[in-house]
Amino acid sequence: MVSIAAAAQPGISDREHYLEKVREVGPIITESLTEIEQNRRLPPKLLDAMHNAGLFRLLLPKEFGGGQLKPSDFSRVIEEVARYDASVAWVTCQGNGCSQVAAFMNPADARRMWNDDKRAVLAWGPGQSTAQKVDGGFIVNAHTRFASGCRHASWLGTHATLVDGKGEPAPDADGNKQVRTMLMPKADVEMEDIWNVMGLRGTASDGYIVKDLFVPEGNTLIRDHAPNRWHDGTMYKFQQTNMYASGFSGLAMGVASQILDEFHKLALKKTPQRQQSTLALNPVVQYEYAQARIWLDAARCFQRSELDDMFDEAEATGEVTIDHRMRLRIATTHAIHEAKKAADMMYEAAGASVIFNSAPFERRFRDIHTVTQQTQGRKAHYQIVGSYWFGNEPDLSSL
């Protein structure tokens, strides 16, 4: 039987507890790498280990056996998973980010979903989705894509525009479009196998179709809607996209860290053709390796200090402000792109050694370049934050 991971021992922080759990699962990730790439799935043995370690419950309330980690600790744990494999880290981050809805649902419904089922995992993605209000719930139609981890989830979600009986948007009292998140057992949807991609292959970010499905009211919520938040934990005052950004930037740094470590090992033993000494004795390589290390370390320090500072401020004031969200966005975007820059420099410095599938670089190179193409890695975030810092009206659409 799968059980929730035991709480941290006295004197051990929640972050260290979960980092140790990741290291315990790490060898299973490593032995599963070929299977993950080939099947575009996490194998059952690995999923069992992750459930037993509580790795899908990092952001759940403690009342449900969750870790309720603050943003910087969550980022650190995801970074550690990414040192083993980016796809596993991506699925872990996505599933945990989705689980934050537990703090916005009716507590009894949240308990039924998350506490009564110790293997509950929720996944979702963007797409076209509508919901019509009926007695006791909603009739939902949706076509969703990029639903990372959907093959490993027990519940799937869709963010539906509320419509009337004619299929037209049903605005609220102020005339605004209404969007409500619908949660459905995976067995109730039609899966689509569409995830044939360059990197992050094991995330199984497929799609699914929902046709005239009844979803009871208790399985619905409005994401990040403060009036419905029953939990007073500070981390639940951060929006879901804030936690995604924290986790996925940690993921990028974990992949880059491992590329740097692998390059270090290679440089100590590789003597390039027609040269007399190892890469490690080449002054240009020494310079570039030092640059890559400091780019990554500086980005990590900036990201973590910002996350910790704004969490402490939010805990003291009870509010996550627009300024906090802007700072978080710039720190996490910067971390993703500095990680890619450091990884690219080491990839180029390694020469032809990196092009073989058997080498420890090729998969990670594909993965980190796929990370930067995702929403959290958009360079447009720099412009959005820069505009805000110049006093312009804030663009909150991507925060």
VEXDREN-2710 file (C-alpha; in Angstrom, 1 decimal):
% VEXDREN-2710
k/r/px/py/pz
1/MET/0.0/0.0/0.0
2/VAL/1.2/3.5/-0.9
3/SER/1.6/5.8/2.1
4/ILE/2.2/9.5/2.6
5/ALA/5.9/10.2/3.3
6/ALA/6.5/10.7/7.0
7/ALA/6.8/14.2/8.3
8/ALA/10.2/15.6/8.7
9/GLN/12.1/14.5/11.8
10/PRO/12.6/17.0/14.6
11/GLY/15.5/19.3/13.7
12/ILE/15.2/18.6/10.0
13/SER/13.5/21.2/7.9
14/ASP/10.7/20.3/5.5
15/ARG/13.0/21.3/2.6
16/GLU/15.8/18.9/3.8
17/HIS/13.3/16.2/4.4
18/TYR/12.0/16.3/0.8
19/LEU/15.5/16.7/-0.6
20/GLU/16.5/13.5/1.1
21/LYS/13.4/11.8/-0.4
22/VAL/14.4/12.9/-3.9
23/ARG/17.9/11.4/-3.3
24/GLU/16.3/8.1/-2.3
25/VAL/14.2/8.1/-5.4
26/GLY/17.1/9.3/-7.6
27/PRO/18.6/5.8/-8.4
28/ILE/15.2/4.7/-9.7
29/ILE/15.0/7.8/-11.9
30/THR/18.4/7.0/-13.3
31/GLU/17.6/3.4/-14.1
32/SER/14.4/4.5/-15.8
33/LEU/15.9/7.1/-18.1
34/THR/15.8/5.0/-21.3
35/GLU/12.3/3.8/-20.6
36/ILE/11.1/7.4/-20.0
37/GLU/12.6/8.6/-23.3
38/GLN/11.3/5.7/-25.4
39/ASN/7.8/5.4/-23.9
40/ARG/7.3/9.1/-23.2
41/ARG/6.0/8.1/-19.8
42/LEU/7.2/7.7/-16.2
43/PRO/7.2/3.9/-15.5
44/PRO/5.0/2.4/-12.7
45/LYS/7.9/1.6/-10.5
46/LEU/9.1/5.2/-10.5
47/LEU/5.6/6.5/-9.9
48/ASP/5.2/4.2/-6.9
49/ALA/8.5/5.5/-5.5
50/MET/7.5/9.1/-6.0
51/HIS/4.1/8.6/-4.4
52/ASN/5.7/6.9/-1.4
53/ALA/8.1/9.8/-1.1
54/GLY/5.3/12.3/-1.1
55/LEU/6.8/14.1/-4.1
56/PHE/3.4/15.0/-5.6
57/ARG/2.3/16.6/-2.3
58/LEU/4.9/19.3/-1.9
59/LEU/2.4/22.1/-2.1
60/LEU/-0.7/20.5/-0.6
61/PRO/-1.9/21.7/2.8
62/LYS/-0.3/19.9/5.8
63/GLU/-3.9/19.0/6.8
64/PHE/-3.9/16.6/3.8
65/GLY/-0.4/15.2/4.5
66/GLY/1.3/17.8/2.2
67/GLY/4.5/19.7/2.5
68/GLN/3.1/23.2/2.1
69/LEU/6.5/24.3/1.0
70/LYS/7.3/28.0/0.5
71/PRO/8.4/29.1/-3.1
72/SER/12.2/28.9/-2.6
73/ASP/12.0/25.5/-0.9
74/PHE/9.7/24.2/-3.6
75/SER/12.2/25.5/-6.2
76/ARG/15.1/23.8/-4.5
77/VAL/13.4/20.4/-4.4
78/ILE/12.4/20.6/-8.1
79/GLU/16.0/21.6/-8.9
80/GLU/17.2/18.4/-7.1
81/VAL/14.8/16.2/-9.1
82/ALA/16.0/17.9/-12.4
83/ARG/19.5/16.9/-11.7
84/TYR/18.3/13.3/-12.3
85/ASP/15.9/14.1/-15.1
86/ALA/14.1/17.1/-16.5
87/SER/10.9/15.3/-17.5
88/VAL/10.5/13.8/-14.0
89/ALA/11.0/17.2/-12.5
90/TRP/8.5/18.8/-15.0
91/VAL/5.8/16.3/-14.1
92/THR/6.6/16.8/-10.4
93/CYS/6.3/20.6/-10.7
94/GLN/3.2/20.6/-12.8
95/GLY/1.3/18.1/-10.5
96/ASN/2.2/20.1/-7.4
97/GLY/1.3/23.4/-8.9
98/CYS/-2.2/22.0/-9.8
99/SER/-2.6/20.7/-6.3
100/GLN/-2.8/24.2/-4.9
101/VAL/-6.5/24.2/-5.9
102/ALA/-7.1/22.2/-2.7
103/ALA/-6.9/25.5/-0.7
104/PHE/-9.7/27.1/-2.9
105/MET/-12.2/24.2/-3.0
106/ASN/-14.9/23.4/-0.4
107/PRO/-12.7/21.8/2.3
108/ALA/-14.9/18.7/2.4
109/ASP/-14.6/18.2/-1.3
110/ALA/-10.8/18.9/-1.2
111/ARG/-10.5/16.3/1.6
112/ARG/-12.4/13.8/-0.4
113/MET/-10.2/14.3/-3.4
114/TRP/-6.8/14.8/-1.8
115/ASN/-6.9/13.2/1.6
116/ASP/-9.0/10.1/0.9
117/ASP/-6.9/9.2/-2.1
118/LYS/-3.2/9.1/-1.3
119/ARG/-2.2/8.8/-5.0
120/ALA/-4.3/11.7/-6.2
121/VAL/-2.6/13.8/-8.8
122/LEU/-4.2/16.5/-10.9
123/ALA/-3.0/17.7/-14.3
124/TRP/-4.3/20.2/-16.9
125/GLY/-3.4/22.3/-19.9
126/PRO/-4.6/25.1/-22.1
127/GLY/-7.3/24.8/-24.7
128/GLN/-10.8/25.5/-25.7
129/SER/-13.3/24.8/-22.9
130/THR/-16.9/25.8/-22.1
131/ALA/-19.2/24.9/-19.2
132/GLN/-23.0/25.4/-18.9
133/LYS/-24.5/25.7/-15.4
134/VAL/-27.1/23.0/-14.7
135/ASP/-28.7/21.6/-11.6
136/GLY/-25.9/20.5/-9.2
137/GLY/-23.1/21.3/-11.5
138/PHE/-22.0/22.0/-15.1
139/ILE/-22.0/20.4/-18.5
140/VAL/-18.5/20.6/-19.8
141/ASN/-17.0/20.5/-23.3
142/ALA/-13.3/20.9/-23.8
143/HIS/-10.3/20.2/-26.1
144/THR/-7.1/20.5/-24.1
145/ARG/-3.4/20.2/-25.1
146/PHE/0.0/20.4/-23.4
147/ALA/-1.4/18.8/-20.3
148/SER/1.9/17.8/-18.7
149/GLY/1.7/14.7/-16.6
150/CYS/-1.8/13.8/-17.7
151/ARG/-0.9/10.2/-18.3
152/HIS/0.2/9.9/-14.7
153/ALA/-2.7/11.8/-13.1
154/SER/-5.9/10.5/-11.5
155/TRP/-7.8/13.8/-12.1
156/LEU/-7.7/16.1/-15.1
157/GLY/-8.8/19.8/-15.2
158/THR/-10.0/22.3/-17.7
159/HIS/-10.4/26.1/-17.3
160/ALA/-13.9/26.6/-18.8
161/THR/-15.6/29.8/-19.9
162/LEU/-19.2/29.8/-18.6
163/VAL/-21.8/29.9/-21.3
164/ASP/-25.6/30.0/-21.6
165/GLY/-27.9/27.5/-23.2
166/LYS/-27.0/28.9/-26.7
167/GLY/-23.3/28.5/-26.1
168/GLU/-22.7/32.2/-25.7
169/PRO/-20.5/33.6/-22.9
170/ALA/-22.5/34.1/-19.7
171/PRO/-21.0/37.3/-18.1
172/ASP/-21.1/38.1/-14.4
173/ALA/-23.0/41.0/-12.9
174/ASP/-20.2/43.4/-14.0
175/GLY/-20.3/42.1/-17.6
176/ASN/-17.0/40.2/-17.3
177/LYS/-16.3/36.7/-18.7
178/GLN/-16.5/34.0/-16.1
179/VAL/-13.9/31.2/-16.0
180/ARG/-14.2/28.3/-13.7
181/THR/-11.9/25.3/-13.3
182/MET/-13.5/21.9/-13.8
183/LEU/-12.0/18.8/-12.2
184/MET/-12.8/15.4/-13.7
185/PRO/-11.7/11.8/-13.1
186/LYS/-9.3/10.8/-15.9
187/ALA/-11.5/7.9/-16.9
188/ASP/-14.2/10.4/-18.0
189/VAL/-12.2/12.0/-20.8
190/GLU/-10.9/10.9/-24.2
191/MET/-7.1/11.0/-24.3
192/GLU/-5.1/12.2/-27.4
193/ASP/-1.6/10.9/-28.0
194/ILE/0.1/14.1/-29.4
195/TRP/3.4/14.4/-27.5
196/ASN/6.1/13.8/-30.1
197/VAL/8.6/16.4/-29.3
198/MET/12.3/17.3/-29.1
199/GLY/12.7/17.5/-25.4
200/LEU/10.9/16.8/-22.1
201/ARG/9.7/13.7/-23.8
202/GLY/8.8/11.9/-20.6
203/THR/6.3/14.5/-19.5
204/ALA/3.5/12.9/-21.6
205/SER/2.1/16.4/-22.2
206/ASP/-0.8/15.0/-24.3
207/GLY/-4.3/16.3/-24.9
208/TYR/-7.8/15.2/-24.0
209/ILE/-11.3/15.8/-25.2
210/VAL/-14.4/16.2/-23.0
211/LYS/-17.9/15.9/-24.5
212/ASP/-21.0/16.9/-22.7
213/LEU/-19.6/15.7/-19.3
214/PHE/-21.5/16.5/-16.1
215/VAL/-19.1/17.9/-13.5
216/PRO/-20.6/18.3/-10.0
217/GLU/-20.3/21.7/-8.3
218/GLY/-18.0/20.4/-5.6
219/ASN/-15.4/19.5/-8.3
220/THR/-15.2/23.0/-9.5
221/LEU/-13.5/26.2/-8.3
222/ILE/-12.2/29.6/-9.4
223/ARG/-8.4/29.5/-9.3
224/ASP/-6.6/32.1/-7.1
225/HIS/-9.9/33.5/-6.0
226/ALA/-9.2/34.9/-2.6
227/PRO/-12.8/35.0/-1.3
228/ASN/-12.9/31.2/-1.7
229/ARG/-9.6/30.5/-0.1
230/TRP/-10.2/28.6/3.1
231/HIS/-6.5/28.1/4.0
232/ASP/-4.6/31.0/5.6
233/GLY/-1.1/29.7/4.7
234/THR/1.0/32.4/3.1
235/MET/2.0/30.2/0.2
236/TYR/-1.7/30.0/-0.9
237/LYS/-1.7/33.8/-1.3
238/PHE/0.8/33.3/-4.1
239/GLN/-0.9/32.6/-7.5
240/GLN/-0.4/29.2/-9.1
241/THR/1.6/30.7/-11.9
242/ASN/4.0/32.1/-9.2
243/MET/4.6/28.6/-8.0
244/TYR/5.0/27.2/-11.5
245/ALA/7.6/29.9/-12.2
246/SER/9.4/29.1/-9.0
247/GLY/9.5/25.4/-9.8
248/PHE/10.3/25.5/-13.5
249/SER/13.1/28.0/-12.9
250/GLY/14.5/25.6/-10.3
251/LEU/14.2/22.8/-13.0
252/ALA/16.3/24.8/-15.5
253/MET/19.0/25.4/-12.9
254/GLY/19.0/21.7/-12.0
255/VAL/19.5/20.6/-15.6
256/ALA/22.3/23.2/-16.1
257/SER/24.0/22.2/-12.9
258/GLN/24.2/18.6/-14.1
259/ILE/25.6/19.7/-17.5
260/LEU/28.3/21.7/-15.7
261/ASP/29.1/18.7/-13.5
262/GLU/29.3/16.4/-16.5
263/PHE/31.5/18.8/-18.3
264/HIS/33.8/19.1/-15.3
265/LYS/34.3/15.3/-15.4
266/LEU/34.8/15.3/-19.1
267/ALA/37.3/18.1/-19.1
268/LEU/39.5/16.4/-16.6
269/LYS/40.1/13.4/-18.8
270/LYS/39.5/14.5/-22.4
271/THR/42.4/15.5/-24.6
272/PRO/41.1/16.9/-27.9
273/GLN/42.5/15.6/-31.1
274/ARG/45.8/17.2/-32.1
275/GLN/46.2/18.8/-28.7
276/GLN/48.7/17.9/-26.0
277/SER/46.7/18.5/-22.8
278/THR/43.2/18.0/-21.4
279/LEU/40.4/20.4/-21.7
280/ALA/40.8/21.2/-18.0
281/LEU/44.3/22.7/-18.8
282/ASN/43.1/24.9/-21.6
283/PRO/43.0/28.5/-20.5
284/VAL/39.9/29.3/-22.7
285/VAL/38.0/26.4/-21.2
286/GLN/39.0/27.4/-17.7
287/TYR/37.7/30.9/-18.3
288/GLU/34.4/29.7/-19.9
289/TYR/33.8/27.2/-17.2
290/ALA/34.3/29.9/-14.5
291/GLN/31.9/32.2/-16.4
292/ALA/29.2/29.5/-16.7
293/ARG/29.5/28.6/-13.0
294/ILE/29.1/32.2/-11.9
295/TRP/26.2/32.9/-14.3
296/LEU/24.4/29.9/-12.8
297/ASP/25.3/30.6/-9.2
298/ALA/24.5/34.3/-9.4
299/ALA/21.1/33.5/-11.0
300/ARG/20.3/31.0/-8.2
301/CYS/21.3/33.4/-5.5
302/PHE/19.1/36.2/-7.0
303/GLN/16.2/33.9/-7.5
304/ARG/16.3/32.3/-4.0
305/SER/16.9/35.6/-2.2
306/GLU/14.0/37.3/-4.0
307/LEU/11.6/34.3/-3.3
308/ASP/12.6/34.3/0.4
309/ASP/12.4/38.1/0.8
310/MET/8.9/38.4/-0.8
311/PHE/7.6/35.4/1.1
312/ASP/8.8/37.0/4.4
313/GLU/7.2/40.3/3.4
314/ALA/3.9/38.5/2.4
315/GLU/3.9/36.6/5.7
316/ALA/4.4/39.8/7.7
317/THR/1.7/41.8/5.8
318/GLY/-0.7/39.0/4.8
319/GLU/-0.6/40.2/1.2
320/VAL/1.2/39.2/-2.1
321/THR/1.4/42.5/-4.0
322/ILE/1.8/43.2/-7.7
323/ASP/5.4/44.3/-6.9
324/HIS/6.0/40.9/-5.4
325/ARG/4.6/39.2/-8.5
326/MET/6.8/41.3/-10.8
327/ARG/9.9/40.6/-8.8
328/LEU/9.2/36.9/-8.8
329/ARG/8.6/36.9/-12.5
330/ILE/11.8/38.7/-13.4
331/ALA/13.9/36.5/-11.0
332/THR/12.5/33.3/-12.3
333/THR/12.7/34.2/-16.0
334/HIS/16.3/35.4/-15.4
335/ALA/17.2/32.1/-13.8
336/ILE/15.8/30.1/-16.7
337/HIS/17.8/32.0/-19.3
338/GLU/21.0/32.2/-17.3
339/ALA/20.8/28.4/-16.8
340/LYS/20.4/27.9/-20.6
341/LYS/23.3/30.3/-21.3
342/ALA/25.6/28.4/-18.9
343/ALA/24.5/25.0/-20.3
344/ASP/25.1/26.2/-23.9
345/MET/28.6/27.4/-23.1
346/MET/29.6/24.0/-21.7
347/TYR/27.9/22.1/-24.5
348/GLU/30.0/24.0/-27.0
349/ALA/33.2/23.7/-25.1
350/ALA/32.8/19.9/-24.9
351/GLY/33.3/19.5/-28.6
352/ALA/32.1/16.4/-30.5
353/SER/31.7/14.4/-27.2
354/VAL/28.2/15.8/-26.7
355/ILE/26.6/14.7/-29.9
356/PHE/26.3/11.0/-29.1
357/ASN/23.1/9.7/-27.6
358/SER/25.2/7.7/-25.1
359/ALA/26.7/10.9/-23.7
360/PRO/25.2/12.6/-20.7
361/PHE/24.7/15.9/-22.6
362/GLU/22.4/15.3/-25.5
363/ARG/19.2/14.7/-23.6
364/ARG/19.8/17.5/-21.2
365/PHE/20.6/19.9/-24.0
366/ARG/17.2/19.1/-25.7
367/ASP/15.4/19.4/-22.4
368/ILE/16.7/22.8/-21.4
369/HIS/16.0/24.2/-24.8
370/THR/12.5/22.9/-24.5
371/VAL/12.1/24.6/-21.1
372/THR/12.9/28.0/-22.5
373/GLN/10.1/27.7/-25.1
374/GLN/7.4/27.2/-22.5
375/THR/5.4/30.1/-21.0
376/GLN/7.5/30.5/-17.9
377/GLY/10.6/31.1/-20.1
378/ARG/9.3/33.8/-22.4
379/LYS/11.7/36.7/-22.8
380/ALA/8.6/39.0/-23.1
381/HIS/8.5/38.8/-19.3
382/TYR/11.5/41.2/-19.2
383/GLN/9.5/43.8/-21.1
384/ILE/6.4/43.4/-18.9
385/VAL/8.4/43.9/-15.7
386/GLY/10.5/46.8/-17.3
387/SER/7.3/48.6/-18.3
388/TYR/5.9/48.2/-14.7
389/TRP/9.2/49.6/-13.3
390/PHE/8.8/52.7/-15.5
391/GLY/5.4/53.3/-13.9
392/ASN/3.2/52.0/-16.7
393/GLU/-0.1/50.2/-16.1
394/PRO/0.9/46.6/-15.1
395/ASP/0.2/43.7/-17.5
396/LEU/-1.0/41.0/-15.1
397/SER/-1.9/38.5/-17.8
398/SER/1.3/36.4/-17.3
399/LEU/2.0/37.0/-13.6
END
